[in-house]
Amino acid sequence: MKANHGPNFTQISCRINRPKPNAEVYLTCPALGESITHENCYQGCQPTNPCTHSTQYQSGCVPHDQTVFCQKIEFPNGTVVLNLNVDRTDKRLAGLWSCTHAGLESTKFEIELKSYSILNEIDPLSKPVVKQEEHESDTSEFN
């Protein structure tokens, strides 16, 4: 598993070099909550329990194509790669993520919630303009 933090999104990549036949790649994530015994959020890039497309906040489901986006790539040599973009402003997605395939689990990767300054959202014009710090992308690679 590889992960790169951007300003608002974390990119996660799961790569299976020699996948077992008839064994899918699964992703576990915090969106389903601890009360759900089936922790796999994705089978391939298909959400196991997708949230309905609604303007209302929903918990206990995967906000697929809302704040988490998945792409599956299959190469001619059999390698399978799942690429996800995870919105770090969605509190449902903050926590531990991992990939599993054929009974093997990757190292877990933690996504932290991006916080915003409430003062900036309330009245951004009442304060002097301050140059925001640019943060280098954190890169973590897991085998």
N, C-alpha and C positions, 0 to 999 in steps of 0.2 A: 504494500500500500504506500502510495506517495500522497503528500498533501502540501499545498501551497496556500498561505494566507494572503488575500488581497485586502483592500480597504473595507469592503463590505461583504465579500464572498470568500469562501474557502473552496479550492478546487481539490477534489479527492480523485485518485486514480487507482483502480485495482487491476492488476495485470496477472493473468494466469497463462504461463508459457506453454505448458503441456496439459491442457484440461482433460480430465477423465471423461470418457464417453457417458452420456446420459446423466451427468452431474452438473447442476447449474451453479452459477456464482450468486451468492447471497450477500446482501449488505445489512448489517445491524445498525440501528440508529436509535436515538432517544425519543423520537417523535411518537412512538407507540406507547410510551410510558412503562413503568414497572409492573403495572397491573395486568398487562397482556403477556401471556405465557409464550406466545409466538413472537419473538423479538425481531425477526427478519423484516426489515422495511421494504426491501426489494428482492425480487427473484429475477436475475438479469436486470433489466431496467424497468420491469413492471412492478409497480407498488403493490404490496400484499394487502394493504388496507388504505386505499386512497381517500383523502378528504374530498367531499363534494365541492364543486366549484361554486363558491358562495362568498359574499362579502363579509359574512360573519366568521369570527374566529372559531376554529374547531380544534379539539384536542383528541388524542388517542388515535390519530390517523396520520398518514403521510401527505404533506402538502405538495404533492407531485405537480410539476409545471406551474406552481405558484411561487414557492420560495426554495424549492430544490428541483434541479433539472438533471436528467440522466441521459447519457448517450452510450450505447453499446457498439463496440467495433470488433468484428471478427476478421482476422487476417487469414490469408490462404494457408499459412503454415499451422493453423489451428489456434494460435494465440488469441485470447479473448481479453479485451480491455473495457472496463466500465469507467467512464468519466462523469463525475458529478460536480455541479456548481451548487454550493450550499450557502444560502443567505444567512449571514451571521447576525442579522437583526431579528430573526425569528426565534423566539425563546424555545420553541418546541424542538429546535434542531441543535441546541447547545448540549454538549455532552459527548459520550464516547461513541465512536464509529469504528466498524471493522468489516473486513471481507471474509467470507468463508466459502470453501469449495471442497467437496469430497471429504468432509469431516475435519479439514484443516482450517484454522483461523489465523488471520494476519495479526500483527501487532495492532493494538487499539490506538486510535488517534482521537484526541479531545478537541472539539470545537468550542471555543468560548464565545459567549454572547458579546456582540459589539454594543457598547453603550454610547448614548448621545448625551450631550449637555442640554438640559432642559432650558437653560437660559438662552441658548442659541436659537431654540425653536420658538420661544415665546416672543422675543423682541430683538432680532439680530441687528437692527439699525441703531439701537440706543447705545451700543458699545463701540469703541474705536475698532477699526479694522486691524486684525492681527493675522499675520501669516501663519497658516496651520503647518504643523510639523509634518513632514513626509516620512512615513515609516517604510523601511526596507521590507520586502516580502520575506516572511519566515518560511524556510523550506525544511520540511522533515521528510525523510525517506525511510520507509520500513520495508523489510524483506518479508 
